[in-house]
Amino acid sequence: MKKQFVTKLLVAFLASSSVLGGAAVPAYAATPAAVETQKTNGTGLTDDALYLAAYFGIAAGGKTDAPTFNACLRNILSNESEYADGKTPYPAVTGSVSWNNVLPVLLQAADFSEFADTYPDSKVSSRLSKAGIGVPGDLVLARNIAAAVDANLITAQQGKAAAVGTSMSADDINSVLMAVADATGNGRNYLGMSNDPAIYSKLDAAWHSFVLYDNQDLTKLGTTLLNQKDITGFNLKDDAYNARFIENLTITYSHDNIEHAKQLVALLNSENLTAKVALEPKVSSYEYLLDWGPVPAPTPTYEVRKAADHFYVVYSMEYDLKLEFVNQTDLNAFNQVILSYAKKTSSNSDGKGMIKKAWWQPCYTTTNPLMAADSQYKPVTDMNIQSDGFTLKTFVTTDDTAKVEAAANKLIHSSSIRLQPVTRYCNNAFYNYLTGTDYQ
């Protein structure tokens, strides 16, 4: 497939993505940071432009007038309760989309207005001076610039542009909108970058905060499907931990050992691959065979429950390591890294030269449709069943999709439970596991 065509397809897919709602942000979520402006993803668009298109339906290269800006801002804030109840008007720019008009709206929308009010004139001058920004004659503008820079809502370079009255570029407008999304918890929900020296402690802290959780309706449904032999296992995920990454640049990698995740991130660094990193907990369930020995005592992260006569189910804490890569090239490179350093084979059954706890059949998937042309990936159906902020997930082959979907629909008796199958592309080894055709 030609590179130019790949790039156009990726941009078109992102721009046409559905608008998604915001999710609750766990305590370990990354704090809002300075805006990324590098166009290294192969699309000619900034990271902000890609994200706004994917999650908020904000088309890249569109108009930059006030009505369009305000509509975009409203899209981002649509799940914020103070506006959603209809009693408080959404923040809105009046007049032209300029730094002078946008900054007070940015501070209000990001919920930093009171913070800006703490700045006396003397502090405004000192903070602008420290950032290398000249003090404009308009003291209200000066205060807004100082507060926005200190809150990392705009960069110092953008502050300088605002101080001298430079017009806002399309990238500036996107960065402001993205700053609002991040500050209000409607942007990415992640730990940091793979090359962040603190990423290992963040992964460790996140993992050790996870304990078993439940959604009775979905667990009952999954257990029934398991008992009927419609599926071989299922995962229960809490939607509050959704990383909200750009899905078509993201690999979802499943495992149960946190040291493996840390070594995998280090492996990416050693291979010059950089990605945003999130850790999503999941409760993994499958049948417990009594041949394995007596049912063990429960722990906060592992439990075996009797579901029916002679039928026991494991509930074990695992994780999905989410990796959002910069571009399609880096995403494509991930597979070979795993094959080389994180997957056991018949010729290396001891995992010599592999990272810790390498599996025979690792599991990693992506929604990226370009993977359909890659022989190293196979299409599968991610049978998402959602209810009350939780999602039951189980992978099935395309051949079995209709059968499992019909079996699930027979068990769904509430409008609050929604079946939403999604096509994903998994690595060959995991596909062999699903089909039972090979052990590696």
N, C-alpha and C positions, 0 to 999 in steps of 0.2 A: 504493500500500500504506500503510495507516495506521501512524503512528509507534508506537503502543502494540503493534500486532501484530509490527512489525519487532523491537522490543526483546525481546518475549517469545520470538520465534523464535531470536534470537541467543543469549539466555541458555540456552534449552533445548538448542540445538545444542552450545554450549560444555560444558554440564554432562554431556552424553552422549558427549563425545569419548573416544576410546580412550586408555588409559594407555600412555604411551610410555617407552622406556628412556632412560637418560642417555647423553650423547655426550661424547667427549674434548673438552677445551677448549683451543684454540690459545692461544699466548702473549699475543695481543692482546685476549683476552676482557676484558669490563668487570669491575671488582672489585665485591664485594658493597657495596651502598649502603643508605642509610637507606630504610626501607619507605615505599612510596607508599600514602596512605590516602584520597586524594581520589576521590570517586565521580562522575567526570565522563564516564563512558563510556555513560551513558544506561540502564544496567541496574539502578542502585541498589546495585550490588556494588562492592567495591574491586577494584583491579587484581590484588591478591593472590588474592582469592577466584576471580576469573575464571581466573587462571593455574593455580591448584591444581586447579580443576575440569577444565580442558582437558588437563593433562598427567598428573595423578596420581589422577584419579577421585574427588577430594575434594569432595563435594556441598556447595554453599553452604547455610548455614542449618541444618546438621546438628547432631547432639549434640556436646557439648563435654566429655564425660566422659573419664577417663583411657584406657580401652580404645580409644575412637575416636581420640583424639589419638595414641596409640601406634601404631595401625594406619596412620594417615596418615604418621607419621614413618617407619615401616618402608617404606611405599611409596616415599617420596622417596629413602631410602638403599638401596633394593634392589639397585642396581648397584655399590655400594661393596664392594670386594673383601674388606675386613676383616670385613664382616658376611656377605657372600654365601657365604663358605666354610663358614658354620655354626659356626665355632669361637668367635667372639666374639658375645655377645648384643647385640641392638639396644638403643640407649638407650631408656629407658622411664620415664614418670612413674608414681610410686606415690602413691596418695591422690588428693586433689582436683587439678584443673587450675588451679593458682594460680601467681603469680609465684615464690613461694618454692620450689615444687616443680619448676617448668618451667625456671627459669634454669640450674641445673646440667646438666639434660638438653640444653638448647639449646647450652651451651658444649661438651659432649661430642659431640653430634651434628654440630656445625659444626666440630669438631676445634680447639677453642680452650681445652681444659681446662688444658694446660700453661701457656698464656699467662696464664690467670687465676691460676695458682699463683705467678707472678712478683711479685704485688702484696703488698708488706708493708703493715701496717696504716696506716702514715703515708701511703703512696701512695694507698691506698683513700680516705682522708679528703680528700686534696688533689684527686684526680680527680673525686670526687663534688661537692666544693665548686665546682670549675671549671664543672661541668655544671649547677650550681644545684640539686643534689639533696641533701637532708638525709641524714645518716648514720644508718641504722637501728641499733637495738641489737644485732641479730644480725649479727656481723662476717662470717660466711660469706655471708649474703645480700648484705651491703654489697660484699664483694669480687666476687661474681658480677655485681652490677649494674654496678660500675665497669668490669669487664672487658668485659661485653656492650655497654655504651655505647661504650667506646673502640674496640671491634672493629666498630662499626656494625651489630651484630646486633639491637639495639633502639635506639629513639630516646631522647633525654634525657627527653622527656615520659613515655615508658613507664617509664623508670628512676625517675622521681618517683613514679609510680603504684605501682611495685613496692616502693619504700622505705616507703610509708605503708600498704601492705597492701590497696590497691584491687583489686577483683576484675578478672580478665582478661575483656575483651569478646571477642565473636566475631572482630572485626577484629584484636585483639591476637593471638589464637591463630593466625589466618591469617598475620599478619605474621611470627610466630616460625617457622612452618613454611616460609614463603617464604625467610626468612633462612637456614635450613638448606639449602634447595635452591640458593640463590645461592652460599653459602660452599663447598659441595661440588661445584660445577660442574654441578649438575643443573637449574639454572634457565636463564634466557636467556643466550645467548652473543653479546654485542653490544659495539659500540664506545662507545655513549653516546647522548645525545639529540640531535636535529637542531639544537636551539638552544644546544648546548654550544659555546663559543668554540673549544675544542680539537678539535672533530669533524673539521675538515679535515685537520689533521696526522695524526690517527688513521686516517682513510681513506687518506691518502697512504702512511703507513707500512705499513698492511695490504696495500695493492695491491703495493707494491714488495717484499713478502716472498713473493709468489706466484711459483712456477715450475711448469713442466709436470710432471705426475705421471701415473701410469698404473695401470690394472688390466687385465692381459692378457686375462682371460676376457671382461670386458665390452667392451673395445675390439675384440676379435675379433668378438664378436657384433654390435656396432654397425656395424663395417666391412662385415660380410657383408650386413646389412640395407640398408646404403647402396649397396653394389655391386649388389644385387638390385633397386634402385629402390623398395624398400618405404618408405623414408624419404628425406628430403633432407638430413638432418644429425642430429647428436646431441651431447649434452653429457655429460661425465663429472664427477661431483661427489664430493668427499671428505666423507663424513658427519661427520667430526670438526669441520667448520666450521659445522655446522647451527646456525642462529641460535636455534632452539627458541622462536620467537615464538608468540603466539596466532594461529593461521593465519587465522582468520576476521576478524581486524582488520589483516591484513598484505597488502601489495602486494609482489610480487617483480618487480623491474625489471632487465632485462638490458641490458648494454652492454659496450664494450671500452675506453673511455677514462675515466681516473680524474678528469680535470678536469670532464668532464660530470657525474659523480656529485657532485663537490663543488659545482658550480653548481646542480645539482638540489636539493641539501639547502638551499642558500642561498635558492633559489626557494621552497621550502616555508616558510621563515621569513618571506619577504616576503609570503606569502599567509596568514600567521597559522595555518599548519598545523604541528603538532608531532608528531614520531614518534620511536620508538626506531630506531636505525640499526645495521645489520650489513652486512658485506661478505663474501659467500661466493664463493670462487674456483670456476671451472669451466673445463674444457678443452673448447673448442668444436671439433667435427670436421665437415667437409664435403668434397666432392670438389674436388680441385685440377685445373683444366683446363689442359693444356699450352699452350693458346692464350694464356694469361695471361703466358707467358714462361718462361724456364728456372727449374727448381726452385731456390729460394733456399737459401742456407746456413742451417743450423739455429741458433737462439738459445735461451736458457733459457725463452723464452715463446712461441716459434713454430717449428714444424717441419712439413715436408712429407715424408711417407713413401710409398714405392711399396708398394701393397697387393696388386696383381695386374698382369698385363700391361695396359698402357694405362690403369691405374687408380691414381691418387695421392690421398692423403687429407691434408688440413690438420689440424694439432693446434695450436690457438691459445688463449692464455690470455685469458679474459674474466672477467666477474663477474656475480653476482646481487646487486643492492642490495636488501636487505630493509628494509622500512619498516613498523613496527607502529604504527598510528594509535591515538589515544585512544578513538575511537568510530566508529560507522558513518557518521555525517555527514561526518567528516573523510576517511574512506576514500573515500566517494562523490565528494568534492570533488577528489580527486587527478586524475581523468581530464581535467577541464576545464583544470587547470593545465598538463598536458602538451600538450593540444590548442592552448592559447594560446601557450605559450612553449618547447616542446621538440619540435615535430613540423613538418617541412617539408610544404608543400602545393604544388599546381600554381600557386597564386596567390602563393606565397612560396618559390620553389625555392632561393633563396639563403640562406634561414634568417635573414632580417633580423629583428632584434628577438628572436631565439631564443637560448637558452643554447648554449654551445660543443658542436660535434659533434652537433647535432640530426639525427635520422634521419627518413627518409620514413615508415618503418614501425617505430616503436619497439615493443618487446615488454614488456608487463607483464601479470601474471596474479594471481589470487587464488582461494582455495578457497571463498570466502564464497558460500553458496547464494542469498543475497538478490540477487546480481548477475544471476541468471537472469531477473529482472524488469526489468533495465536494458538498454535498447536499445543502449547503448554497449559492451556486452560480449557475447561469444558463448561457449558451452560448447565446450571441447576436451578431449581426453584427454591427460593427462601420463603417458606410458608408462614408469613407473618400473621399472627392472630392477636389483635389488640383489644385491650379492655382496661379502663380506669388507670391510665398512665403506665401500663405494663404491656410487654409484647412477648408472646410465645413464639419462638423461632425453631423451625426444623427444616433441614435441607432434604430435598427429595430430587430424584432424577426427573428429567422432562417426561420420560415415559410413564412415571408413576404419579405425575402431578394431578391429573384428572381424578385418579382413584383416591388419593389422599385428600384432595379438595372436597370431593363428594362425601367422604367419611367425616371430615371436619364439619361440613355444613349440616349434617344430620345431628350433630351434637350441639350446635349453636341454637339456643332458644331465647336469646335476648338481643335486642337491637343495640345494646351497649357493647357487644362483642362483634368485632369486624374482622373479616378475613381479607387480607390484602397481599396476595402472592407477588413476589418480586423476582425477576430474573437476575441471577448473579453468575459470575464466572469463577470457578474454583480451580485450584491447581490439580494436576493429574493424579498425584498420590491420594489426595482426599477423594477424588472421584472414584478411584479404585476401591477405596474403603466403602463408599456408598454402594457401589455395585457388587462388592465382594469378589471382584475379578482378580485382585492381586493384593499382596500384603505390603507392598512398597510403591 
